[in-house]
Amino acid sequence: MLKKPPVSFEDTSVAFSSRSDEELRRMHFLFSGMSKEFLTKIGTFFVKTALKLKLPVKSVIKNRLFKQFCGGETLSECKATVEGLARYRIHTILDYAVEGESNDKSYDDTLKKILDSIELDAQSQEISFSVFKVTGLGSFSLLEKIQKGDELNDEERMAFARLRERMDIICKTAFEKDIRLMIDAEESWIQGAIDVLVYEMMKKYNKSKAIIYNTFQMYRSDMSFNLQKALEISLFENFILGAKLVRGAYMEKERRRAKELNYTSPIFSTKNETDEAFNKALEFCVQHKDRISLCCGSHNEKSTYHLIALMENQNIERHDDNIWFAQLYGMSDHISYNLAAAGYNVAKYVPYGPVEAVMPYLFRRAEENKAVTGGGRELEMVKREMDRRFNR
Ligand SMILES: Cc1cc2nc3c(=O)[nH]c(=O)nc-3n(C[C@H](O)[C@H](O)[C@H](O)COP(=O)(O)OP(=O)(O)OC[C@H]3O[C@@H](n4cnc5c(N)ncnc54)[C@H](O)[C@@H]3O)c2cc1C
């Protein structure tokens, strides 16, 4: 670690420079509620029930929760958000956050949305990446079957061919338009099948630079090994490895399943171990920077400072195109805005989609906000900025 990092996340005037007083008050209201577990639970229950009963709550949700964490309901609605971020040198990763049904129509709709967002990326200077989840394009249970090594029937083989084709269309379009593409990591019991598809795409489209990025969930105890293995595959197959490092979003679900099915959980048993593995993985990627393009997807301040220190120690330029920092829209602005102001490459995942369809994503954010960076960090920063603005 550097004694004095070249950037500090404490400057709330930079962190909230894009927020009006009114927006700041709204954030205070929202994060205060989210910091209390029982309020999050009651709020989630109320919203779910109201939507189920078709009560007229959409505008309230849109103005409160949705606006904080999403870019808009459509791509054109996201324009203002994208431009707003760009004014502060923050790039956008457009994320179609709708968790659709498991059928071909829904998968084809998602494919179209992703292609539309790549098209928008290609026309814009402010958007740098697109992103998708493989389960948005094909069946979860099919991926599970493939990972288990079960034999597929004809129908399943055809469904798998369609999934692979949808992925190929997206990756090829991204390659032709020179847009980078993140592929999200999902549950461990399908991730092996996802990896195979992703490396197949990297082999085709990452020949001279990283267009496609796989995601490495460092809360998994086997992930450091997987990262090393991925580098070996890339060397053997002669492609550049795109690596987005995250800690991982499915910890409870992973542990629950492992317990139910009586196998050892793939997740580290302590947060410390996850943190250590994450920071070691950053070191590994920086050490192999000539072969790995890195995206550090984290709200953790220590890990972010760690990557900054690694870059300083190796004299890597702050705007080196092979190292990116990324956070989710509406979260950890104190990290994103201060990093961008200091000249680092920063991007925000900006989810979009119809309010009702994006709700599962928003519930996860509400849940996660209790845990992110020690619970009240988000709220603490908002309070400090309010204090600075209103009590001087
Ligand atoms: C740009 C971006 C992209 C993302 N993409 C994905 C993705 O593709 N797939 C995905 O799964 N997640 C993804 N995430 C979410 C991510 O995995 C984390 O859930 C989230 O960012 C919180 O982790 P953190 O690094 O910000 O830091 P922190 O808030 O410091 O860490 C919290 C995380 O630490 C881990 N953890 C907590 N307690 C323990 C414990 N007792 N034992 C072991 N580990 C523990 C969990 O992973 C938890 O989410 C993404 C996040 C970002 C910012």
PDBQT file of the ligand as one rigid body, heavy atoms in Angstrom, charges set to zero:
ROOT
HETATM    1  C1  LIG A 401     -19.225  -3.251 -11.835  1.00  0.00    +0.000 C 
HETATM    2  C2  LIG A 401     -19.723  -4.441 -11.065  1.00  0.00    +0.000 A 
HETATM    3  C3  LIG A 401     -20.023  -5.610 -11.737  1.00  0.00    +0.000 A 
HETATM    4  C4  LIG A 401     -20.489  -6.731 -11.021  1.00  0.00    +0.000 A 
HETATM    5  N1  LIG A 401     -20.720  -7.898 -11.684  1.00  0.00    +0.000 NA
HETATM    6  C5  LIG A 401     -21.017  -9.014 -10.992  1.00  0.00    +0.000 A 
HETATM    7  C6  LIG A 401     -21.140 -10.280 -11.620  1.00  0.00    +0.000 A 
HETATM    8  O1  LIG A 401     -20.989 -10.397 -12.842  1.00  0.00    +0.000 OA
HETATM    9  N2  LIG A 401     -21.421 -11.365 -10.860  1.00  0.00    +0.000 N 
HETATM   10  C7  LIG A 401     -21.562 -11.283  -9.488  1.00  0.00    +0.000 A 
HETATM   11  O2  LIG A 401     -21.770 -12.311  -8.838  1.00  0.00    +0.000 OA
HETATM   12  N3  LIG A 401     -21.466 -10.093  -8.864  1.00  0.00    +0.000 NA
HETATM   13  C8  LIG A 401     -21.206  -8.966  -9.570  1.00  0.00    +0.000 A 
HETATM   14  N4  LIG A 401     -21.090  -7.766  -8.917  1.00  0.00    +0.000 N 
HETATM   15  C9  LIG A 401     -21.448  -7.668  -7.466  1.00  0.00    +0.000 C 
HETATM   16  C10 LIG A 401     -20.249  -8.002  -6.608  1.00  0.00    +0.000 C 
HETATM   17  O3  LIG A 401     -19.969  -9.382  -6.736  1.00  0.00    +0.000 OA
HETATM   18  C11 LIG A 401     -20.419  -7.713  -5.099  1.00  0.00    +0.000 C 
HETATM   19  O4  LIG A 401     -21.554  -8.361  -4.605  1.00  0.00    +0.000 OA
HETATM   20  C12 LIG A 401     -20.554  -6.298  -4.696  1.00  0.00    +0.000 C 
HETATM   21  O5  LIG A 401     -19.866  -5.455  -5.536  1.00  0.00    +0.000 OA
HETATM   22  C13 LIG A 401     -20.037  -6.112  -3.264  1.00  0.00    +0.000 C 
HETATM   23  O6  LIG A 401     -18.635  -6.393  -3.161  1.00  0.00    +0.000 OA
HETATM   24  P1  LIG A 401     -17.527  -5.263  -3.117  1.00  0.00    +0.000 P 
HETATM   25  O7  LIG A 401     -16.291  -5.710  -3.811  1.00  0.00    +0.000 OA
HETATM   26  O8  LIG A 401     -18.124  -4.033  -3.648  1.00  0.00    +0.000 OA
HETATM   27  O9  LIG A 401     -17.070  -5.066  -1.613  1.00  0.00    +0.000 OA
HETATM   28  P2  LIG A 401     -17.517  -5.424  -0.157  1.00  0.00    +0.000 P 
HETATM   29  O10 LIG A 401     -18.778  -4.700   0.136  1.00  0.00    +0.000 OA
HETATM   30  O11 LIG A 401     -16.339  -5.165   0.681  1.00  0.00    +0.000 OA
HETATM   31  O12 LIG A 401     -17.769  -6.982  -0.117  1.00  0.00    +0.000 OA
HETATM   32  C14 LIG A 401     -19.001  -7.603   0.023  1.00  0.00    +0.000 C 
HETATM   33  C15 LIG A 401     -18.839  -8.955  -0.632  1.00  0.00    +0.000 C 
HETATM   34  O13 LIG A 401     -17.852  -9.728   0.083  1.00  0.00    +0.000 OA
HETATM   35  C16 LIG A 401     -18.205 -11.110   0.067  1.00  0.00    +0.000 C 
HETATM   36  N5  LIG A 401     -18.431 -11.545   1.458  1.00  0.00    +0.000 N 
HETATM   37  C17 LIG A 401     -19.167 -10.902   2.414  1.00  0.00    +0.000 A 
HETATM   38  N6  LIG A 401     -19.182 -11.604   3.567  1.00  0.00    +0.000 NA
HETATM   39  C18 LIG A 401     -18.443 -12.725   3.346  1.00  0.00    +0.000 A 
HETATM   40  C19 LIG A 401     -18.128 -13.859   4.154  1.00  0.00    +0.000 A 
HETATM   41  N7  LIG A 401     -18.545 -13.968   5.419  1.00  0.00    +0.000 N 
HETATM   42  N8  LIG A 401     -17.371 -14.838   3.609  1.00  0.00    +0.000 NA
HETATM   43  C20 LIG A 401     -16.924 -14.751   2.339  1.00  0.00    +0.000 A 
HETATM   44  N9  LIG A 401     -17.195 -13.688   1.522  1.00  0.00    +0.000 NA
HETATM   45  C21 LIG A 401     -17.952 -12.698   2.006  1.00  0.00    +0.000 A 
HETATM   46  C22 LIG A 401     -19.495 -11.192  -0.767  1.00  0.00    +0.000 C 
HETATM   47  O14 LIG A 401     -19.116 -11.456  -2.091  1.00  0.00    +0.000 OA
HETATM   48  C23 LIG A 401     -20.094  -9.800  -0.637  1.00  0.00    +0.000 C 
HETATM   49  O15 LIG A 401     -20.931  -9.446  -1.743  1.00  0.00    +0.000 OA
HETATM   50  C24 LIG A 401     -20.650  -6.644  -9.610  1.00  0.00    +0.000 A 
HETATM   51  C25 LIG A 401     -20.330  -5.449  -8.945  1.00  0.00    +0.000 A 
HETATM   52  C26 LIG A 401     -19.854  -4.368  -9.647  1.00  0.00    +0.000 A 
HETATM   53  C27 LIG A 401     -19.520  -3.128  -8.887  1.00  0.00    +0.000 C 
ENDROOT
TORSDOF 0
